[in-house]
Amino acid sequence: MKLISENLHIISKATKEAVLNRDENYIKNLLQKQIQTTPDWIDLNIGPARGAFAGTMQWLVNLTQDLTDIPLSLDSTNADEIELGLALAKHPEKWIINSTSADEQRLERVTDIASKYGCSMIALTMNSELGIPKEADKRLELAFEICSAAETQGISNDRLYFDPLILPVCVDQTQAIEALNTIRMLKESFDPQVNTTIGLSNVSNGCPKELRALINRVFMTLAAGCGLDSAIVDSFDSELLRLNRVLESQTPQTSYDKAYISLYNMMQNFEELESVEYDITDSEQIKIIKTAQILLNKKVYTNSYLEV
């Protein structure tokens, strides 16, 4: 599965200040750390990029291209900033726009840019009227709308990355399985196939810090088993990156990797969690299975679910 590094974003106060002050040393250091993890894309998240932040994307793109050939994911609600960044791309066909919704104005603008530069785009299965639909089939309907608009702009299905939008499990745990169902439906409903992606850390937002990495890793495993093609991830989570390689190779490196591989195969084969065999004497495997129970809505989430 391909990975998009999420670690340059202005949600971080320190990064926001560095971007605002054009602090090259800070940004280059942050980029170098991501480059060392060899993601498939590096996401440059600059938010609305208005006022003092205008021109931010151009500055970041120039800095990044001086350091690496890794393709970029340009992440902003300001489509003009995205286009200014893409205009500087050495190989725009390898880059991604992050993102569009199904809202007509945004969709028209983003597909126009993607068509112009030949890049891919992430498409969120939501609009301002519905928000994020609770049901997988409603999300699929929005995906068809987006795909149709993209087709009119000459954007082929292989350049579309649909995000089913996972909600935090501590807010509404029923939505984790709806996102998984949406991934499956997206992979089955288009010919040629479209791609799928998720903002992985969203699933654990609001959960205690000590639980977040485990929840992210288990959800990535379940989603990969449903056919997930890519994920926007914390590329500084070395265990997550290792797990991604384990799932791709199907070769365990630790005793608990067997539990992850079993969950991946369970989802691929449309089996039930109860069919998964694991070592009940291995505390790490027990944590993985308990987390899967939460994400598949088999047990009620609480912040102390691992202790139950």
Sequence and secondary structure as in RCSB ss.txt:
>XXXX:A:sequence
MKLISENLHIISKATKEAVLNRDENYIKNLLQKQIQTTPDWIDLNIGPARGAFAGTMQWLVNLTQDLTDIPLSLD
STNADEIELGLALAKHPEKWIINSTSADEQRLERVTDIASKYGCSMIALTMNSELGIPKEADKRLELAFEICSAA
ETQGISNDRLYFDPLILPVCVDQTQAIEALNTIRMLKESFDPQVNTTIGLSNVSNGCPKELRALINRVFMTLAAG
CGLDSAIVDSFDSELLRLNRVLESQTPQTSYDKAYISLYNMMQNFEELESVEYDITDSEQIKIIKTAQILLNKKV
YTNSYLEV
>XXXX:A:secstr
 EEEEEEEETTSHHHHHHHHTT HHHHHHHHHHHHTT  SEEEEEEET  GGGTTHHHHHHHHHHHH    EEEE
ES HHHHHHHHTT SSGGG EEEEE S HHHHHHHHHHHHHHT EEEEES BTTTBS SSHHHHHHHHHHHHHHH
HHTT  GGGEEEE     TTT THHHHHHHHHHHHHHHH SS  EE  BGGGGGTTS HHHHHHHHHHHHHHHHH
TT  EEEE TT HHHHHHHHHHHHT  SSSTHHHHHHHHHHHHTT  GGG    TT HHHHHHHHHHHHHTTSS 
  TTGGG 
